Amino acid sequence: MATHEYSTRLAWDGSTGDGYRAYDRAHDIALAGGTLPASADPAFRGDESLTNPEQLLLAAASSCQLLSFLAVAALAKVDVLAYEDDALAVMPDAAEGMRLTEIVLRPRITVRGTDEATVAGLVEKAHRQCFVANSLNTTVRIEHTIDVAR
């Protein structure tokens, strides 16, 4: 059985010498497709114009669901014409153990030549096969909308 490994490179420079409030949270994440500037969430003194780790985790879950769905749909010979997802992650303030408590994926899927029930079944099958969702210790919920083109 193969072992798959994934890598990124993260780089930051600056100084924390002036304390928590003073240092810059901006850093670069190098991925296969290039470098992504990132920072902390603005609630944690980050730069709101940059991507934060919570968004990256949400994007990974959304992307994985898309790719899993396209694979199962193609294998089922379902013609997918469009897929959009306005995903949401929730992280309530907590005294201890602060974490994302829920991810909601909201794919809007347009297909041709099949019915909504078949597509809904494929959405669930893709969710069970999504590597990222299977790796998370949080609830990942899917609220899909299916349009069947005539």
N, C-alpha and C positions, 0 to 999 in steps of 0.2 A: 504494500500500500504506500502510495506517495505521500510525502510531507510537503505541504506548501508553506513557503515563508514569504513574508511581505516586509518591506522596509521603507522607512522614511528617514529623513535627516532633519533635525531641528537645530536652529542656531539663534542665539541671543547674545547680545553684549550690552554692557552698561555697568551700573553700580547700584547696589542696595545700601550703600553706606549712609545714605540720608534717611533710611527707614522705610517702612511699609508704604507710606503715602507718596513717596518721591520717585520710586523707580519706574521705568518704562516697561510696560507689559508686552509691547510689540516684539514679535519674533518671526522668523521665516521657517516654513516647513517645506522641505524639498521632497517632491513626489516624482514619480516617473514622468508625469506630464509637465513638470516645471516647478517653480517655487510659488508657494501660497503665503502671502503675508498674513499673520494671525496675531491675535491679542487675547486678553481676558475679556469676559463679558463686561460691559460698562458698569454693571452693579458691583464689580470687583476691581474698579479703577482701570478698566481696559479701554481701548480705543474702539468706539462704536462703529467706525468706518471699516474695521477689519473683521475677518472671520474669527469666531472663537471656538474652543474645543467642543462646546455643547452643540453648536451648529454642525461641526464636522461629524460628530456622532450621529446626529439626526440625518445628515446628508448620506452617510454611509448606510443607514437603515433603509432610507428611501431608495437609494440607488440599488441596493441589493434586492429589494422587493421587485423593483422594475425589471432587473436582469433575470431574476428567477421566474417572474411572470412571463416575460418574452420567451424564455426557453420552454416552459411548459406549454405555452400557447402554440409555439411553432411546432413542437412535437405532436400536439393534438390537431395540427393543421387548421388552427384558428387564425384568421387574418386580422391582425391588430393594426389599426390605422393611426391611432394616437393614444398617448398615455401622458397625463400630467398629474403631478402630486403636489398639493399644498400641505406639507407635513408640519407637525407641531410636536415639540417636546416640552414637558412640564417638569419644573424643578422647584418645589416649594421650599421656602426658608425653613430650616430645621436647626434646632440647637446642636444636634450631633448627627452624623451620618447623612449630610446633605448629598442628594443624588437625584438624577432624573428618575421620576417615579412612573412616568408614562410617556410613550411615544404613540402618536396617532398619525397614521398614514392615510391620506385621503385621495387615492388615485381616481381620476376620471379617465375611463377607458372607452375608446371608440373602436368597435370591431365591425366586421362585415361577414355575413354568411353563417351566422350562428345565433344562439339565443342567450338571453341574460343568465339563465340558470347554469348553462355550460361555462360561461365566463366566470361567474361567481365561484363555481367549483375550482376553476383554474387559479383564481386569486388565492383561495385557501390552500390549495396544493403548493403554490409558490411560496406562501408564507411559511408553511411547514418546512420547506427546503431552503429558506433564506439563511445563509451562513451567519450573517451579522445578527439578525434577530435571535437566532439560536445561541449566540454567544453572550447575549445581554442578560443582566439581572434586573430587568425592568419589564413592565408590561408593554408589549407592542400590539396595538390594536389597528385594525384596518376598517375604514369606513369608505367603501368603494361606491362609485357611480358608474353605471355601464350604459353606453349608448350604442344601439345597434343601427348601423347605417343601412339604408335600403338600397 
